[in-house]
Amino acid sequence: MAQGGDEGMRIGKSELIYSLEDKPKLKDALFAALQHLLAIFVAIITPPLIISGALSLDVETTGFLVSMALFASGVSTFIQCRRFGFIGTGLLCVQGTSFSFIGPIISAGLAGGLPLIFGSCIAASSVEMIISRLLKYTRKIITPLVSGIVVTLIGLSLIKVGINACGGGEAARAAGTFGSMDNIGLAVLVLVVIIFFNRSSNKYLRMSSIIIGIAVGYAVAGLLGKVDFDAIPEFGMLYVPVPFKYGIAFDWSSIVAIGVVYLITAIEAYGDITANSLISGEPVEGEKFIKRASGGIFADGFNSMLAGIFNSFPNSIFAQNNGMIQLTGVASRYVGYYIAGFLILLGLFPVVGLIFSVMPDAVLGGATLLMFGTVAASGIRIIAAQDIDRKAILVMALSFSLGLSVELVPDILMGFPEAVRSVFASGITTGGLTAIIANALIRIK
């Protein structure tokens, strides 16, 4: 989560090539949009790939979910940039599929399949929309310390998912090849290539490091005969988004687990909108800013609800695009329309999703392991920015102890009723609720 108080992120309007309301020339807008697309494409398609692998979904379903993730991200980005009434920021604010929900979504999927996932995500999205209307109160409850703890827990919990993919995923377990030298070698190759290009002094190579790493891993996997293109079914020219294609189902325990993540996502969105406003030379206090932040958080929840309706997973504002605005000097929200258009087009063509749906888990694992580690590091960074006194240490100790306990030893909940187990089986939910309650009781400001 970007921290709004970081003066180093501020760019005066005079230093911007295109300000918020400027309309760039077509070639400039397209170039800026493509750079944003490079920064977000892999991050958008990774959650559906991880979730599909964990639920052992077939290639056709996986391809469709990947395509719908791109489509939903495009629609969400357009709403944020365009702003409809009180919905949206009106900034160059890009949304994409969120990593934060992967753990609770997998748990819901194992319990009730895709219908329960989409039903729970749609129902729980109301949490974020309500928070947007009560922003000044919720900020006192969900403090930066709480946000930092939960973001760290999200990253640490997801590392387990990433390392499972590095070993080859559930398919490799079934085949008895989990953790083979081929799988580990592919994951390490992807990881090394990403690190190599991420250290480059060339900003374009650095921005493209994850895509390059996955492309290299994919190519090597193909040469090793580990990519089965015959598994790709026949597909038409276009995917037509179909609301509730897989149906919906509801379960209160899954709604609570996912709702806790929406709670934290709202506060993250506030920080990202603050940073975006700073970079774009817009105010970060006063009535105009509060309306913008409130509209952006509401859109975060509203867009996640739309995503669920169109068979995709919750969306959140992408912090990495704030860095892209700073890098390019282009803060025009009209560039967001082009980004949205690209994402929608990519989502409508089946070939995009299907090609990624047959990518070996080990290739994806090498990239996601680093991504998830970065999420945990971001949480630690948020915590480190706070005043860590005795009370704060007590809140952290309780939250990490309880959150990681249920992740590392899930059998500890075996004696509890099923409803309780399903809520607290996620370390994110257990640790997050502990952080919120402990923070309120110990009264850390």
Salt bridges, closest charged atoms under 4 A:
GLU7 OE1 - ARG10 NE 3.23
GLU21 OE1 - ARG333 NE 3.15
ASP28 OD1 - LYS27 NZ 3.34
GLU170 OE2 - ARG173 NE 3.84
GLU282 OE2 - LYS13 NZ 3.49
GLU282 OE1 - LYS288 NZ 3.48
GLU282 OE1 - ARG292 NH1 3.42
GLU287 OE2 - LYS291 NZ 3.33
GLU407 OE1 - LYS160 NZ 2.92
GLU418 OE1 - ARG421 NH2 2.43
